[in-house]
Amino acid sequence: MESKTMKYFDILFEMCKSDFERRPEAVETGLKKLMDLDHSQFLEVWEYICTRYDGLLTNPYCSPAMTANVFAALAKKSEVRAAKLSENAFLFRTLWTGSSTPVSEAGREWVLKLLLTQKFDRAEEIFKAVMKNGVMGVTFGGYFKQIFEAYADRAVDKTAAVPKLKRPAAKYLLSVAERIKGPEKALITQRINELL
């Protein structure tokens, strides 16, 4: 047996010995090791775990170790592979609808990158998912306000006499702000208009 195959089974064996509900960090550690060993096998095991233990995705203690933290490690290791993750419909849907990923630092950073590069279709999928996500612990308005403030800080040219927001981005952000039902709606809408 090849040493790589041996390592793969060693990692799986260690993960299987753990009680995921009591020690979710064992899942996270195992998945990160698999990520370093073989990307395609890592994706298969990750998908299996998210399917087999889907009840833990809504558990605030377990969810980050199964989704957000693993996504953060993947994004740090390879932005290209993190971007390609959206091609895996199951994992993409799991990350953004049934877990804590959207409110994680890596999740917010990912959405921010999508907005800065004007990939509004991908951002839209995530925003729609976030609106339905009951795990987050924040309102959609509060979540979007965090994203928008970070976006405005980075997207607007601070060297210009009057900072400007690009029209396509402003139009899209206003359309998202329209869906907010909380007090953040007026504040975000006003700020977008100020930056135009």
N, C-alpha and C positions, 0 to 999 in steps of 0.2 A: 504494500500500500504506500502511495506517495505521502511525503511528509505534510503536504498541503491538505490532503484528504484527511489525514490523521488529525491535524489541528482542527479542521472543520467539525469532525465528530466529537472531539474533546470539548469544543465550545458548546455544541448542542447538548452533550451529556451534562455539562455543568449547569446549563440553563434548565434542563429537565429536572434536575435534582431540587430546584428551588420552588418554593411556593410563591407564585407571582403576586398573589394578593398581599402577602406579608412582606415580601422582599422584592418590590418592583425594580429595584436597582439591579437585580440579577439579570432581568430582561434587557435593561439598558446597556449594561456592561457587555453581555453576550452579543447583542446586536452591533455594538460599536466594534467589537473584535471581528465579527463576521464582515463588517463593512471594510475593514482593513485587509481582510484575507481575500475575499472574492465578492465583488459587487453584485453579480446576478444571483448568487446564492443568498447573499444578505437580503436582497429584495424579496426573494421567495419565502424565506423564514419570517421576515417582517410581516409580509402579507398573511402568512399562516397564523402568526401570533395575534394579529389584529382581528382575524376571523374567529379563531378558536376561543379567544379570551375577550370577545367584543363587549361583554358585560363590564369589564374593567375600564373600558375607554371613558365611561362616564363617572368613574371614581376619581375624585380630585387628587387622591394620594397616588394612584397608579397611572393615571392618564399621561402625566408629563414624561414618565420613564418609558412609556410605550410609544409615544408620539413626538411631543415637542422637543424633548432633549435629544432624541435620535435624529430628528430633522435638523436641529441646530448643529449637531456634529457633522451631518452630511453636507449642509450648506457651507460649513467652515472648511471641510475637506475638499469639496468640489462644487462650485456654483453651477457648473454645467450639468453635473449629475443631479443636483437639487432641482434645476429647471426641468430636466427630463423626467423627473418624478411625476410631473403633471400628466405625462403620457400614460402612466399607470392609473387608470380611472379609479380603481378600488382604493389604492393608497391615498390618492389625492383627495377623494371624497372623505375617507376616514380621517385624514389629517385635519381637514378644515371644517367638518361638520360634527364629528363625534368626539372631539378631544379638546385639550387645552392649548393646542398649537397656536391658534390665532392670537391669543393674548400673551403668548410667550415673547420674550425679546426677539428671538430668531424669527418667529412668525410675523411680528410687526415689521421687522426689518425686511422680510421677504416681500410683504405687501407694499412697503415703501419703495423697494427696488422696482416692482412692477409699475407703480405710478410714475416714478422718475423716468422710466424708459418708455412710458406711454403704452404699456401693454394692458390697456383698460379691459379687454375681454377676459383676461385671466384674473385681474383684480375684481371684476364684476362677479365671477364665479365664487370667489372667496367671500365677498361682501354678502352675497345672497345666502351663502352657507352660514356665515356668522350671524345673520339676522335670525336664523332658525336654531342656532346653537344654544342649548340650555346649560352647558357646562361652564361657560366663561365667567359668570359672576359679575359681569358688567353689562350695561345696556349697550345697544348698538351705537347710540349717540355718543356715549362715553368712549367707546372703542374707536369710532371714526374720528372723534376729536383728537385722540392721541396720535392717530395716524396722520391726520391733516396737519397738526402742529409741527410734527417732525418733517412732513413733506414741505410745508411752507418754509421752514428753516433752511432746507437744503435746495429747494427748487428755485427760489427767488434769488436773483443776482444782487448780492448785497453791495456790489461796487457801483451799481447804477444809482443815479440821483434819486429816481423813484423806482423802487423794485417792481418788476412786472411778472405776472403769472401768464404762461402761454395759454392762448385761447382754447385749444382742444382739451388741455388739462382742466382749465377752469370750468368749461362746459360740463365735462364729465363729473368733476367734484361737486358742482351745483346739483346735478341730477341725483347724485348719491345723497347729498344733504337734504334734498326734498323728502327722502324716505324716513328721515329721523323724526321720531315723535316726541322727543324730550326737549329740554331747554337749550341743548347744544345747537339745535337747528338754526336759530336766529343768529347766534354768535358765529358759527362757521360760515353761513351765507354772507353775513356782513363782512367777514374777513376776506373771503374770496373776492367779493366785489371791490374791496379796498385795494386788493393786489392787482386788479385788472388794469 
